Amino acid sequence: MRTLKLTIAYDGTRFAGWQIQNSRQKTQKPTIQETLERVLSQLLQERVRVVGSGRTDAGVHALAQVAHLRTHSAIARRRLHEALNKLLPPDIVVTQVREATPEFHARFDAIAKR
């Protein structure tokens, strides 16, 4: 099992914030997390949970939101990075994909947020 660290930039205008909403109605905006998970699950051919360093409210933008995921896939980081940015909507960009230690946790290892 690999742990991948993602750095993500996004324009949150059309999103309901970072975190998946349990009671999301069809008329509600999507979230950044659910959009990433949908695309990553498609690419990695497995269900993926993306954990962010923190939540954002609806309409909030990010320049360098850190997140992590765990995967069994052996796909090369560079290939994953390129494929993600081709499949994600233009208002979400993954700026970096890195291998992380198995213990890495985006939220608990965060040093600062602003």
C-alpha positions as CSV (number, residue, x, y, z in Angstrom):
1,M,0.0,0.0,0.0
2,R,1.3,3.4,-1.0
3,T,0.6,6.8,0.5
4,L,0.5,9.7,-2.0
5,K,0.6,13.3,-1.0
6,L,-1.2,15.7,-3.3
7,T,-0.9,19.5,-3.4
8,I,-4.0,21.0,-4.9
9,A,-5.1,24.5,-6.1
10,Y,-8.7,25.3,-6.8
11,D,-11.2,28.0,-7.4
12,G,-14.0,27.1,-5.0
13,T,-16.6,29.3,-6.6
14,R,-18.8,26.4,-7.9
15,F,-18.0,24.0,-5.0
16,A,-19.7,23.4,-1.7
17,G,-16.4,23.4,0.1
18,W,-13.8,20.7,0.6
19,Q,-15.6,17.9,2.5
20,I,-18.2,15.5,1.1
21,Q,-21.6,16.3,2.4
22,N,-23.5,13.2,3.7
23,S,-26.9,14.6,2.7
24,R,-26.0,16.2,-0.6
25,Q,-29.1,16.9,-2.7
26,K,-28.9,16.7,-6.5
27,T,-29.3,20.5,-6.6
28,Q,-26.4,21.1,-4.3
29,K,-22.9,22.0,-5.6
30,P,-20.3,19.2,-5.6
31,T,-17.3,19.3,-3.2
32,I,-13.6,19.3,-4.0
33,Q,-13.1,16.0,-2.0
34,E,-15.8,14.1,-3.9
35,T,-14.6,15.4,-7.3
36,L,-11.1,14.2,-6.5
37,E,-12.2,10.9,-5.2
38,R,-14.4,10.2,-8.2
39,V,-11.5,10.9,-10.7
40,L,-8.9,9.1,-8.6
41,S,-11.1,6.0,-8.2
42,Q,-11.6,6.0,-12.0
43,L,-7.8,6.2,-12.6
44,L,-6.7,3.8,-9.9
45,Q,-9.5,1.3,-10.5
46,E,-10.2,1.1,-6.7
47,R,-12.2,3.1,-4.2
48,V,-10.1,5.9,-2.9
49,R,-10.5,8.1,0.1
50,V,-8.8,11.5,-0.1
51,V,-8.0,13.2,3.3
52,G,-7.4,16.9,3.3
53,S,-5.3,19.0,5.6
54,G,-8.5,20.9,6.5
55,R,-12.0,21.8,5.4
56,T,-13.0,24.9,3.5
57,D,-16.4,26.5,3.2
58,A,-18.4,26.9,0.1
59,G,-16.8,29.3,-2.4
60,V,-13.3,29.3,-0.7
61,H,-10.3,29.0,-3.0
62,A,-6.9,27.3,-2.3
63,L,-3.4,27.7,-3.6
64,A,-1.7,24.8,-1.9
65,Q,-4.2,22.5,-0.1
66,V,-2.4,19.3,1.0
67,A,-4.2,16.0,0.9
68,H,-3.3,12.3,1.0
69,L,-4.6,9.0,-0.2
70,R,-3.6,5.4,0.2
71,T,-3.6,3.1,-2.9
72,H,-2.6,-0.4,-4.0
73,S,-2.0,1.0,-7.5
74,A,1.6,1.0,-8.9
75,I,0.8,3.8,-11.4
76,A,3.8,6.2,-11.8
77,R,3.4,9.5,-10.0
78,R,4.1,11.5,-13.1
79,R,1.5,9.6,-15.1
80,L,-1.1,9.9,-12.3
81,H,-0.4,13.6,-12.0
82,E,-0.9,14.2,-15.8
83,A,-4.0,12.0,-16.0
84,L,-5.6,13.8,-12.9
85,N,-5.2,17.2,-14.5
86,K,-6.7,16.0,-17.8
87,L,-9.8,14.5,-16.1
88,L,-10.4,17.1,-13.3
89,P,-12.5,20.2,-14.1
90,P,-10.4,23.2,-15.0
91,D,-11.1,24.9,-11.6
92,I,-9.2,22.1,-9.7
93,V,-5.5,21.6,-10.5
94,V,-3.2,19.1,-8.8
95,T,0.2,20.9,-8.6
96,Q,2.2,18.1,-7.1
97,V,2.0,14.3,-6.5
98,R,4.6,12.9,-4.1
99,E,5.3,9.6,-2.4
100,A,4.8,9.9,1.4
101,T,5.7,7.7,4.3
102,P,3.0,5.3,5.3
103,E,2.5,7.3,8.5
104,F,1.9,10.6,6.7
105,H,-1.5,12.2,7.4
106,A,-2.4,15.5,5.7
107,R,-4.4,16.8,8.6
108,F,-2.3,15.6,11.6
109,D,1.0,16.4,10.0
110,A,0.0,19.9,8.9
111,I,2.4,22.5,10.3
112,A,0.4,25.6,9.5
113,K,-2.7,26.8,7.7
114,R,-3.7,30.2,6.5
